[in-house]
Amino acid sequence: MLRLSSMAMIHDAALAGIGAAAMPRSLVQADIDAGRLIDWGMLADRRIEVWALYPSHRHVSARVTAFVKLLVDLFENASPAAFGNMVSGTS
């Protein structure tokens, strides 16, 4: 198993034929349409991870702190279906 920390590297590895990859459709749709990649379907019960990256300075701005708190509040224990509802504005 090959593990990479960058979506770009995973994408490049899949295009090079190294193996299969689970990637967001938004990143691979053009390659699927062009026949460079094959869609094997959706992963059931796949965990969604949300990362907030910001400079690790001693004093983080109030805006960054509020945004990270918003992410935690919205995504803590959220299912993929709940995420879709949050994006579309339904509940």
N, C-alpha and C positions, 0 to 999 in steps of 0.2 A: 504494500500500500504506500502510495506517495501522498504526503501531506504538504501543502503549500499554504503560505500565509497571505497570498495576494490573489485576488480574483483574476487579475491580468495573467499571472503565471499559470493558474489553473486553466484558464481559457487557452493560452498558448499550448499547454501540455495536451489538452483534449484535441486541439487542431492538429498537433503533431502525431496524434494516434497513440499517445502514451496509455490512455485508458478512458474510462467513463468518468463523468463529472456531474455533480449536482450543482446547477447554476441557475440564477434568475433568468427567466425567459427574456427579459428586457436586454440582457447582455449577449444572448446567443441567437435571437430570432433571425437576424440577417444571415448568420451562418447556416441556420436550419433552412431558410428560404433558398440559399444558394447551393444547398446540398453538401456543404462542408462538414456539417454535424447532423446527427440523427436524433430526433426526439424520442426518448424511450418512455415518456409519460411523467406523471407527477409522483412525488414521494408522499405517502400517506403518513399522517401524524408526525410531520417533520417540525422540530422546534424552530422558532424564529428567534434569532439573536439580533439585538440592537446594540450597537456600540456608540458611545459618545467619546470622541477623541478631542482633546483640547490641551493646550500647553500646560505643563505641570509647574507653573509658577507658584510662588508662595501664596499670592493673593489672586484668587479666581474672581472674576467680575460677578456681580449680582445677576447679570443677565445669563451668564453661562450656568451659574448655580440654579437659577430658576428653570432654565431649559432642561438641564439634566434631571431635575426633580419632576418636571412634566413628563419626560420620557419614562422615568421609573413608574410614575403613577399610571400612565396609560398602558404600559406594556407588562407590568408585573402580573404574572399568572395569566396572560392573555393567550388565547388560542389563535390559530391562523384565521378562523372564522371571525373572532372578535376584532382582529386587526383589520380585516376587510370591512367590517361594519364601521370602524373608526375612520377609515379612509373615505368611505362613501357617505358618511354622516348619518347612517341608520343605526338603530340599536336593537 
